[in-house]
Structure formats: C-alpha cells, structure tokens
Amino acid sequence: MRGNAYHKSIVGTSVAAPPVAPEEWDFRSIPKEHLDYVILYEYARSCDRLVGIFQAWHQQKLKFPKSVGDAYNWNGLTVKKALQKREKGDVPWEVNEFIALSAPEDLGPGQPFDTLCSLDPLFPVPFLQSEWIPSIIDSLAETMPLRPKTLAFRSLQEQRECLKRWPRSPLKLKWDNPEYVKHMHKLGVRKFEIIVDLRYSKNCVKREICEWVDGLDDTGIKKFAVKKGKAAMPFWFRLKELSAFRFSQKNISYQRAQKFLDEYKEKSGSVQNDKVYPIYQSQGAWSDAVNRAKRHIIELFPR
C-alpha cells in the first residue's frame, strides 16, 4: 500500500519505535475542510460493531455462473479481494453489481455504512493510509458535506452527480431508500420533488416557496439549537481525545505516552496543526479525554 499525502511521519529519524502506529493518532496533517470526515471515519474505526459489519461484507465470496464470461474469472474471490483487484484495471460490470448488491442495505441510525463506504470501501483501513480517500474526499466535502453550509435545505442533485463521477463506489444514495425516507420523516426531515419555473421572476418563485414552507406541518418536531461561538468552532479536540484513547487501548500509561510524545514531536517537528496532538498537562486531564472519546463513540454509533 502506498499510503497517501496526509501523513508526514518521522520514518528515518532516530526516535524510538512508537508504541502506537502514527496513523492511529498523529492527525496533525489533516486540513480543516476534511475534519468532519476524519472524526466520523476514525471514531467508526473504534466501534467494534461497525468494523464487524464491514468485515462480514468483505468476507462474502463472489459467485457467477460460467455464462457470465469475464466475470467468471472473479469467482470465489472475497469482496475485499475484488475491491483491491478492481483498482488495478477494468472490471466486468457484473462484479461491480455484485459488490454493490452485497453491501448492507439499511443499518439504521448510528450506522453510517454509506458514508464510510464512500470514503473507502476497504474500511477500516486507517484514514491516513487509505489509497481511495485522497481521490474522492474533496468531491465529497463539496457535494455531500457532513455539516452542510445550508443547514435546513439541500439539493439531492449534487449528490447524484457526485455518485455518477465515482461509478466504482458501492455507495448508494440513501434518500432513494424508502425505509430511510420513512425514518427521517419521523425525525422531521422531509424529502420533496419540486419544479421551479424560472420563466417567472425569482421574487415570485421565492414568495411561492415561502408560502409553501409556511404551510408545512412541523407539530411535535424537536427543533435544533443553532450553535454559536465556541460550540460552532471546528472540533479538533475530538481527534486529540481519540488519540489519547488509542494509546490507552494499548495499555500505555499517561506518563509513558507523554514522554514518547515529547520525543516524537521534537524529532518530527510541528506539522500543520498541533491542536490534535495528545499532550495533556495532568493524569486527570488525560483520563477525562479518554473517557470523553469513549462516550463520543457511543453517541455517534448508538446500539
């Protein structure tokens, strides 16, 4: 695996071998526009349930009769092997169809299979080592942001166009799934098909749309509180806490971790963003960070 352009490691320096692989915790090279995706993806990697769902999908074997021609040569390969192989050349359409149809359909809230799969269908490969993510994340951030610039309104057309540009992705538009639409309807999120006649003035269009929106029934729907100030700032601290959690998972003590991190930083230098570097001033602050990361995994991916 060739890795990707994010990670600036300290390979070749004299620093001691890290007790936890850098791709698991050194997120300093992540740009702000990709932060939300990294948080979702890396926290998902720490959710055993989601990892298990992908592993079960990857272990499924392709099955084709001899009559399908070239696709028969892929017979018996696991989905994982097929995903790896198809990046090296042309793939029979039957193979792409099998991969797409074998993917889990609707995992319900808290199980973002489609988003993770669009980032890298070989999840849980680390974000910083993914070969797929660098080629698609800018398009995803532009057309399918996790925190849209327009909070209450979005067009599905941009998402459809994005999917057309990535025909090899197993990703399917979740809004085409009736069960997903039904679930979101209960939460107060509505899907509509509309026609805008631009032969009329925009003032006319806006007036009629406003009247239509005013007529929508939002009785009983819990409203969001618009985040302001510090709450609206980028969540860099989430990656810092996850880094501490990853060290704790390997039974690395606070003292040992901080000693290593001081040496590592001295050798590697500052890489773009030290806000995610897991240096904490006390054992208590370190423990609090680990516990917050544990809670956030549960909050993101409830059972």
Wavefront OBJ file of the C-alpha trace (Angstrom):
o trace
v 0.000 0.000 0.000
v 1.471 3.321 -0.998
v -0.239 5.385 1.743
v -1.458 8.892 0.981
v -0.490 12.536 1.046
v -1.813 13.318 4.536
v 0.635 11.625 6.777
v 4.002 13.229 7.492
v 5.623 10.583 9.659
v 9.088 10.517 11.173
v 10.313 7.446 9.339
v 14.081 7.657 9.059
v 14.646 9.624 12.264
v 16.243 8.291 15.421
v 13.086 8.400 17.525
v 12.129 5.157 19.239
v 9.549 2.946 17.579
v 6.097 4.321 18.506
v 4.078 2.187 20.932
v 1.026 3.001 18.780
v 1.316 3.335 14.983
v 1.312 7.031 13.912
v -1.617 6.546 11.524
v -3.721 5.725 14.596
v -3.186 9.031 16.393
v -0.989 11.612 14.598
v -3.676 13.667 12.824
v -1.694 16.906 12.597
v -1.617 16.863 8.783
v -5.417 16.833 8.418
v -6.775 20.036 6.797
v -9.778 21.805 8.316
v -12.086 21.061 5.369
v -11.669 17.308 5.958
v -12.017 17.373 9.752
v -15.631 16.187 9.981
v -14.908 13.186 7.759
v -11.820 12.197 9.738
v -13.737 12.378 13.024
v -16.554 10.192 11.693
v -14.223 7.726 9.973
v -11.692 7.319 12.772
v -14.267 7.123 15.568
v -16.050 4.495 13.483
v -12.796 2.520 13.379
v -13.022 2.354 17.158
v -16.581 0.972 17.012
v -16.326 -2.821 17.018
v -19.850 -3.204 15.672
v -19.198 -1.158 12.528
v -15.843 -2.822 11.952
v -17.580 -6.192 12.207
v -20.220 -5.185 9.644
v -17.541 -4.291 7.113
v -15.506 -7.399 7.835
v -18.558 -9.616 7.282
v -19.242 -7.853 3.956
v -15.602 -8.148 2.880
v -15.639 -11.891 3.572
v -18.546 -12.624 1.214
v -17.472 -14.542 -1.886
v -18.356 -13.653 -5.461
v -20.458 -16.256 -7.236
v -21.040 -16.292 -11.004
v -22.108 -18.967 -13.496
v -19.812 -19.708 -16.452
v -22.283 -17.975 -18.738
v -21.282 -14.520 -17.484
v -17.951 -14.607 -19.311
v -15.136 -12.476 -17.868
v -16.827 -12.121 -14.502
v -16.488 -15.895 -14.010
v -12.737 -15.386 -13.585
v -13.542 -13.443 -10.399
v -15.473 -16.392 -8.992
v -14.555 -17.312 -5.446
v -12.818 -14.041 -4.645
v -13.925 -12.323 -1.484
v -15.444 -8.856 -1.761
v -12.289 -7.486 -0.148
v -10.003 -9.140 -2.728
v -12.301 -7.962 -5.531
v -12.208 -4.379 -4.219
v -8.415 -4.497 -4.132
v -8.142 -6.100 -7.565
v -10.523 -3.763 -9.370
v -8.368 -0.736 -8.573
v -5.691 -2.184 -10.862
v -7.732 -2.380 -14.046
v -11.061 -2.748 -15.811
v -13.757 -4.688 -14.018
v -16.711 -6.595 -15.530
v -19.947 -4.796 -14.731
v -21.270 -7.961 -13.066
v -18.504 -7.697 -10.459
v -19.358 -4.098 -9.628
v -23.019 -5.056 -9.427
v -22.287 -7.957 -7.058
v -20.207 -5.710 -4.784
v -22.932 -3.062 -4.685
v -25.798 -5.512 -4.106
v -23.927 -7.467 -1.431
v -23.365 -4.331 0.671
v -25.642 -3.971 3.722
v -28.801 -2.114 2.753
v -30.101 -0.189 5.760
v -28.273 -0.318 9.043
v -30.440 2.299 10.702
v -29.426 5.439 12.572
v -25.933 5.474 14.012
v -24.633 3.041 11.366
v -23.242 5.246 8.562
v -22.220 2.440 6.221
v -22.791 4.503 3.092
v -20.637 7.446 4.185
v -17.797 5.216 5.373
v -18.015 3.147 2.213
v -17.869 6.248 0.041
v -14.677 7.323 1.815
v -13.050 3.910 1.481
v -14.889 0.640 0.788
v -11.905 -1.121 2.393
v -12.740 0.455 5.787
v -11.334 0.062 8.469
v -8.038 0.807 6.721
v -6.704 3.905 8.578
v -7.745 7.240 7.084
v -4.100 8.262 6.855
v -3.173 5.137 4.883
v -6.148 4.972 2.548
v -5.425 4.992 -1.179
v -9.045 5.753 -2.045
v -9.787 8.733 0.217
v -7.429 11.326 -1.337
v -9.064 10.855 -4.743
v -12.631 11.389 -3.563
v -12.748 13.432 -0.360
v -12.636 16.883 -1.982
v -15.655 15.997 -4.128
v -17.474 14.607 -1.092
v -16.689 17.650 1.023
v -18.055 19.882 -1.726
v -21.186 17.968 -2.687
v -22.022 15.819 0.367
v -20.663 17.678 3.427
v -21.392 16.183 6.823
v -22.215 19.686 8.040
v -23.807 21.405 5.033
v -23.390 25.146 4.568
v -27.160 25.326 4.160
v -28.459 23.648 7.306
v -32.175 23.307 6.591
v -32.207 22.849 2.810
v -30.107 20.852 0.347
v -30.358 19.551 -3.180
v -30.012 15.849 -3.931
v -28.929 16.656 -7.477
v -25.381 17.470 -6.358
v -25.139 14.160 -4.540
v -26.390 12.268 -7.584
v -23.830 13.999 -9.789
v -21.103 13.094 -7.304
v -22.085 9.424 -7.426
v -22.015 9.461 -11.231
v -18.393 10.591 -11.112
v -17.488 7.569 -8.961
v -19.188 4.580 -10.620
v -16.902 2.103 -8.853
v -18.035 3.186 -5.419
v -20.548 0.827 -3.731
v -22.194 3.960 -2.305
v -25.910 4.311 -2.982
v -27.942 7.453 -2.376
v -29.640 6.768 0.939
v -32.552 9.078 0.071
v -33.554 6.547 -2.603
v -34.199 4.022 0.168
v -37.896 4.209 1.255
v -37.047 2.946 4.750
v -34.500 5.719 5.223
v -37.013 8.308 3.990
v -39.582 6.948 6.442
v -37.110 7.057 9.321
v -36.043 10.628 8.568
v -39.694 11.702 8.204
v -40.258 10.715 11.829
v -37.353 12.942 12.832
v -38.784 15.886 10.939
v -36.674 15.687 7.774
v -38.761 15.714 4.582
v -37.893 14.757 1.021
v -39.807 16.540 -1.773
v -39.686 16.676 -5.525
v -40.175 20.210 -6.791
v -40.296 22.032 -10.106
v -39.014 25.605 -10.315
v -40.260 27.576 -13.320
v -37.606 30.209 -13.922
v -39.721 31.892 -16.582
v -41.249 33.679 -13.628
v -39.263 36.210 -11.616
v -37.148 34.945 -8.721
v -39.167 37.132 -6.382
v -42.264 35.250 -7.487
v -40.528 31.894 -7.029
v -39.272 32.808 -3.548
v -42.673 34.137 -2.481
v -44.454 30.944 -3.526
v -41.810 28.713 -1.914
v -42.091 30.680 1.348
v -45.869 30.254 1.316
v -45.449 26.536 0.697
v -42.911 26.144 3.543
v -45.198 28.087 5.884
v -47.890 25.516 5.168
v -45.757 22.531 6.223
v -46.844 20.903 9.482
v -43.962 20.815 11.994
v -46.090 19.991 15.029
v -44.173 17.922 17.576
v -40.822 18.179 15.787
v -37.929 18.914 18.125
v -36.005 21.939 16.881
v -32.228 22.257 16.697
v -30.480 24.954 18.670
v -28.195 26.871 16.310
v -24.625 26.580 17.595
v -22.767 29.811 18.211
v -19.378 30.913 19.456
v -17.081 28.144 20.739
v -19.690 25.456 20.066
v -19.580 26.312 16.357
v -15.770 26.064 16.144
v -14.028 23.119 14.421
v -13.940 20.034 16.632
v -10.172 19.456 16.626
v -10.390 18.325 20.253
v -12.273 15.213 19.126
v -9.192 13.878 17.347
v -6.943 14.815 20.264
v -9.182 12.834 22.618
v -9.348 9.898 20.228
v -5.542 9.855 20.076
v -5.378 9.580 23.863
v -7.991 6.817 23.724
v -5.923 4.864 21.185
v -2.885 4.984 23.495
v -4.979 3.847 26.445
v -6.318 0.929 24.391
v -2.740 -0.328 24.120
v -2.354 -0.013 27.902
v 0.118 2.856 27.508
v 0.201 4.859 30.727
v -0.151 8.639 30.791
v 3.476 9.081 31.860
v 4.860 6.764 29.174
v 2.665 8.305 26.481
v 3.651 11.872 27.322
v 7.346 11.000 27.406
v 7.095 9.371 23.987
v 5.002 12.221 22.540
v 7.509 14.834 23.692
v 10.326 12.943 21.953
v 8.242 12.253 18.872
v 7.299 15.905 18.465
v 10.890 17.035 18.925
v 12.032 14.719 16.136
v 9.106 15.204 13.768
v 8.511 18.901 14.322
v 5.213 20.743 14.033
v 3.061 19.502 11.155
v 0.281 21.972 10.279
v -1.895 21.557 13.332
v -0.810 20.869 16.899
v -4.387 21.213 18.194
v -4.830 17.463 17.732
v -1.553 16.452 19.355
v -2.422 14.487 22.534
v -0.268 16.345 25.077
v -2.136 16.799 28.376
v -0.917 18.599 31.468
v -2.096 16.055 34.035
v -3.150 12.456 34.533
v -6.683 13.690 35.277
v -6.941 15.633 32.005
v -5.658 12.584 30.097
v -8.192 10.276 31.764
v -11.017 12.742 31.083
v -10.036 12.857 27.394
v -10.040 9.054 27.137
v -13.468 8.847 28.760
v -14.899 11.590 26.522
v -13.698 9.683 23.461
v -15.384 6.517 24.741
v -18.646 8.397 25.251
v -18.458 10.017 21.829
v -18.131 6.612 20.142
v -21.404 5.616 21.799
v -23.034 8.950 20.912
v -22.046 8.646 17.245
v -22.934 4.977 16.877
v -25.677 4.082 19.381
v -26.814 0.498 19.628
l 1 2 3 4 5 6 7 8 9 10 11 12 13 14 15 16 17 18 19 20 21 22 23 24 25 26 27 28 29 30 31 32 33 34 35 36 37 38 39 40 41 42 43 44 45 46 47 48 49 50 51 52 53 54 55 56 57 58 59 60 61 62 63 64 65 66 67 68 69 70 71 72 73 74 75 76 77 78 79 80 81 82 83 84 85 86 87 88 89 90 91 92 93 94 95 96 97 98 99 100 101 102 103 104 105 106 107 108 109 110 111 112 113 114 115 116 117 118 119 120 121 122 123 124 125 126 127 128 129 130 131 132 133 134 135 136 137 138 139 140 141 142 143 144 145 146 147 148 149 150 151 152 153 154 155 156 157 158 159 160 161 162 163 164 165 166 167 168 169 170 171 172 173 174 175 176 177 178 179 180 181 182 183 184 185 186 187 188 189 190 191 192 193 194 195 196 197 198 199 200 201 202 203 204 205 206 207 208 209 210 211 212 213 214 215 216 217 218 219 220 221 222 223 224 225 226 227 228 229 230 231 232 233 234 235 236 237 238 239 240 241 242 243 244 245 246 247 248 249 250 251 252 253 254 255 256 257 258 259 260 261 262 263 264 265 266 267 268 269 270 271 272 273 274 275 276 277 278 279 280 281 282 283 284 285 286 287 288 289 290 291 292 293 294 295 296 297 298 299 300 301 302 303
